[in-house]
Amino acid sequence: MGENGSVNLPSPPTVARSSTDGRVGTALAALVLGGVGIGVTEFVTMGLLPEIAGGIGTTIPQAGHTISAYALGVVVGAPTIAIFGNRLPRRELLVGLMVLFALGNVLSAMATGYEVLMLARFVAGIPHGAFFGIASIVAFDIVAPGRGGWAVSRIMLGIPIANVAGVPLATWLGQQAGWRSAYWLVAAIVDFSVWGERPTGRIERETAEARQRVAERDVARSEDNHRTDANYVRGTEPQRGAHSDVRDADVRDAGTDGRHYRD
């Protein structure tokens, strides 16, 4: 107990210690890496259309339809996942999306004909729209209170990194080692991303518990402040009453109704 009956509260627990910081950093890097993979596979096909057309025995304009197939997967996948994935655990849903994305790119790398490649690109596009929304929520939930905006901004670095470095590298690789190698590269990136996302569930639980402790501490501190203010008010009431009695007595002694009373 402190002065005026106040309660001495313990210092708030540290939300993210060194070991947790390392796991959070790994998880965020994995989410960024997933965004890089999505950015690479979205744009690399454009630079490899001659190689793809020659590999599956079709024309360049027809090979360009694979870009439209990916875009169609994005359009179909985003609202579908938003509707049916709303009640699923976010971490498991995110991992499932990345596995589906990896599968689409593996099928793209193994495609032997136009129809199979079209289907593979459609499958690869399904997780695209939902990934960034879910990854942003997960990133917000695994960091310490007050750092959610910073974490979300890190997730959005995936596409710029892909445009600046990932797409040129994958295009060069596809032109040198065959167009299939570009999709194998994306699949490998996604595998690393899924591996790095493993601790996010535990981190979310730990961070949620820390947020709850901080909230309880703030409530207790607010109640303590209210009690201190109430004690102060009660302690000053007798003084105000005594001052009022003296003032009334002065007025009566002066033989006036108070209109000419001056402090």
C-alpha positions in Angstrom: 0.0 0.0 0.0 1.3 3.5 -0.8 0.3 6.9 0.5 -3.4 7.8 0.7 -4.3 4.1 0.5 -3.0 3.7 -3.0 -2.0 0.4 -4.3 1.6 -0.2 -5.5 1.4 -2.0 -8.7 4.2 -4.2 -10.0 6.0 -3.1 -13.1 4.4 -4.4 -16.3 5.9 -7.5 -17.7 8.1 -7.1 -20.7 6.0 -8.1 -23.7 8.8 -9.3 -26.0 12.0 -10.7 -24.5 15.1 -11.6 -26.4 13.9 -15.1 -27.3 10.5 -13.8 -28.4 12.1 -11.0 -30.4 14.0 -13.6 -32.4 11.0 -15.6 -33.1 8.9 -12.6 -34.0 11.7 -11.4 -36.4 11.8 -14.8 -38.0 8.1 -14.9 -38.4 7.9 -11.4 -40.0 10.8 -12.3 -42.3 8.9 -15.4 -43.4 5.7 -13.4 -44.1 7.7 -10.9 -46.1 9.3 -13.8 -48.0 5.9 -15.1 -48.9 5.0 -11.7 -50.3 8.2 -11.8 -52.4 7.2 -15.2 -53.8 3.8 -13.9 -54.8 5.3 -10.9 -56.4 7.8 -12.9 -58.4 5.3 -15.4 -59.7 2.9 -12.7 -60.7 5.3 -10.9 -63.0 7.9 -13.3 -64.0 5.7 -15.0 -66.6 5.7 -11.8 -68.7 9.4 -12.0 -69.2 9.5 -15.7 -70.1 6.6 -15.9 -72.7 8.9 -16.9 -75.6 10.5 -19.7 -73.6 7.2 -20.9 -72.2 5.6 -20.9 -75.6 8.5 -23.0 -77.0 8.4 -25.3 -74.0 4.7 -26.3 -74.3 4.5 -26.1 -78.0 2.2 -23.1 -78.5 2.3 -19.5 -79.7 3.5 -16.5 -77.7 0.0 -14.9 -77.6 -1.6 -18.2 -76.5 1.1 -18.6 -73.8 0.1 -15.1 -72.6 -3.3 -16.5 -71.6 -1.5 -18.1 -68.6 -1.1 -14.5 -67.2 -4.9 -14.2 -67.5 -5.4 -17.5 -65.8 -3.4 -16.3 -62.8 -5.4 -13.1 -62.6 -8.6 -15.1 -62.8 -7.4 -17.2 -59.8 -6.8 -13.9 -57.9 -10.3 -12.7 -58.7 -12.0 -15.9 -57.7 -9.8 -16.8 -54.7 -9.9 -13.5 -52.8 -13.7 -13.3 -52.1 -14.1 -17.1 -51.8 -11.4 -17.3 -49.1 -12.8 -14.2 -47.4 -16.3 -15.9 -47.1 -15.4 -19.4 -46.3 -12.1 -18.8 -44.4 -13.5 -16.3 -42.0 -14.0 -18.8 -39.2 -10.8 -20.7 -39.6 -7.7 -20.0 -37.4 -5.6 -17.4 -39.2 -2.3 -19.1 -38.8 -3.5 -22.4 -40.2 -5.3 -20.6 -43.0 -2.2 -18.7 -43.9 -0.1 -21.8 -44.0 -2.7 -23.5 -46.1 -2.7 -20.7 -48.6 1.0 -20.8 -48.9 1.0 -24.6 -49.4 -1.6 -24.1 -52.2 0.5 -21.4 -53.7 3.6 -23.6 -53.7 1.5 -26.5 -55.3 0.4 -24.2 -58.1 4.0 -23.2 -58.8 5.3 -26.8 -58.7 2.5 -27.8 -61.2 3.6 -24.8 -63.3 7.1 -26.0 -63.4 6.1 -29.6 -64.2 3.4 -28.7 -66.8 3.9 -30.5 -70.1 1.0 -28.8 -72.1 -1.0 -25.7 -72.4 -4.1 -26.9 -70.5 -2.1 -28.1 -67.5 -0.1 -24.9 -67.3 -3.4 -22.8 -67.5 -4.8 -24.8 -64.6 -1.6 -24.5 -62.6 -1.4 -20.8 -63.0 -5.1 -20.5 -61.9 -4.3 -22.5 -58.8 -1.3 -20.4 -58.0 -3.4 -17.2 -58.2 -6.0 -18.3 -55.7 -4.1 -17.4 -52.5 -2.8 -14.1 -53.9 -5.6 -11.7 -52.8 -6.1 -13.2 -49.3 -2.5 -13.6 -48.4 -1.6 -10.0 -47.7 -4.8 -9.3 -45.7 -4.3 -12.4 -43.4 -0.5 -11.9 -43.2 -1.1 -8.3 -42.0 -3.5 -9.4 -39.3 -1.0 -12.1 -38.2 1.9 -9.7 -38.2 -0.2 -7.2 -36.1 -1.0 -9.9 -33.5 2.5 -11.2 -33.0 4.3 -8.0 -32.2 4.3 -6.0 -29.0 1.5 -3.5 -28.3 2.1 -0.2 -30.2 4.1 -1.8 -33.0 1.3 -3.2 -35.1 1.5 -0.5 -37.8 5.2 -1.0 -38.1 4.7 -4.8 -38.5 2.0 -4.4 -41.2 4.3 -2.0 -43.1 7.0 -4.7 -43.2 4.6 -7.2 -44.7 3.9 -4.8 -47.6 7.6 -4.8 -48.5 7.3 -8.2 -50.3 6.0 -6.8 -53.6 8.6 -4.0 -53.9 11.4 -6.4 -53.1 10.0 -8.8 -55.7 9.8 -6.0 -58.4 13.3 -4.7 -57.7 15.2 -7.9 -57.2 13.1 -11.1 -57.4 11.5 -10.7 -60.8 14.8 -9.7 -62.6 16.6 -12.6 -60.9 13.9 -15.2 -61.7 13.6 -13.9 -65.3 17.4 -14.2 -65.8 17.3 -17.7 -64.3 14.4 -18.8 -66.5 16.2 -17.6 -69.6 19.5 -19.2 -68.7 18.3 -22.5 -67.1 14.9 -22.9 -68.6 11.6 -21.3 -67.9 10.6 -24.0 -65.4 13.4 -23.0 -63.1 11.7 -19.7 -62.4 8.7 -21.5 -60.9 10.9 -23.9 -59.0 12.6 -20.9 -57.5 9.2 -19.5 -56.4 8.3 -22.8 -54.9 11.5 -22.9 -52.9 10.9 -19.3 -51.6 7.4 -20.3 -50.4 8.8 -23.4 -48.7 11.2 -21.2 -46.6 8.2 -18.9 -45.9 6.1 -21.8 -44.6 8.9 -23.0 -42.4 9.5 -19.6 -40.9 5.8 -19.2 -40.1 5.7 -22.2 -37.8 6.1 -20.2 -34.5 3.4 -17.6 -35.3 0.7 -19.5 -33.4 2.6 -19.6 -30.1 3.8 -16.0 -30.5 0.2 -14.9 -31.0 -0.9 -16.6 -27.8 2.0 -15.1 -25.8 1.4 -11.6 -27.2 -2.4 -11.9 -26.5 -1.6 -12.8 -22.9 0.8 -9.9 -22.6 -1.8 -7.5 -24.0 -4.3 -8.8 -21.5 -1.9 -8.2 -18.6 -1.2 -4.7 -19.9 -4.9 -4.0 -20.1 -5.5 -5.3 -16.6 -2.7 -3.2 -15.3 -4.1 -0.1 -16.9 -7.6 -0.8 -15.4 -6.1 -1.3 -11.9 -4.0 1.9 -12.2 -7.1 3.9 -13.4 -9.1 2.6 -10.4 -6.3 3.5 -8.1 -6.2 7.0 -9.4 -10.0 7.4 -8.9 -9.6 6.2 -5.3 -6.8 8.7 -4.7 -8.9 11.6 -6.2 -11.9 10.6 -4.1 -9.8 10.6 -0.9 -8.5 14.0 -1.7 -12.0 15.4 -2.3 -13.2 13.9 1.0 -10.2 15.4 2.8 -10.9 19.0 1.6 -14.7 19.0 2.3 -14.3 19.9 6.1 -12.0 22.8 5.2 -14.5 24.2 2.7 -17.3 23.8 5.3 -15.2 25.7 8.0 -14.4 28.5 5.6 -18.1 28.9 4.8 -19.0 29.1 8.5 -16.4 31.8 9.1 -17.7 33.8 6.2 -21.3 33.6 7.4 -20.3 34.7 10.9 -18.4 37.7 9.5 -21.5 38.7 7.6 -23.8 38.5 10.6 -21.3 40.5 12.8 -21.1 43.2 10.2 -24.9 43.6 10.4 -25.5 43.3 6.7 -27.1 40.8 4.4 -23.7 40.3 2.6 -24.2 42.7 -0.3 -21.2 44.9 1.0 -19.1 42.0 2.2 -15.6 42.0 0.6 -12.9 39.3 0.9 
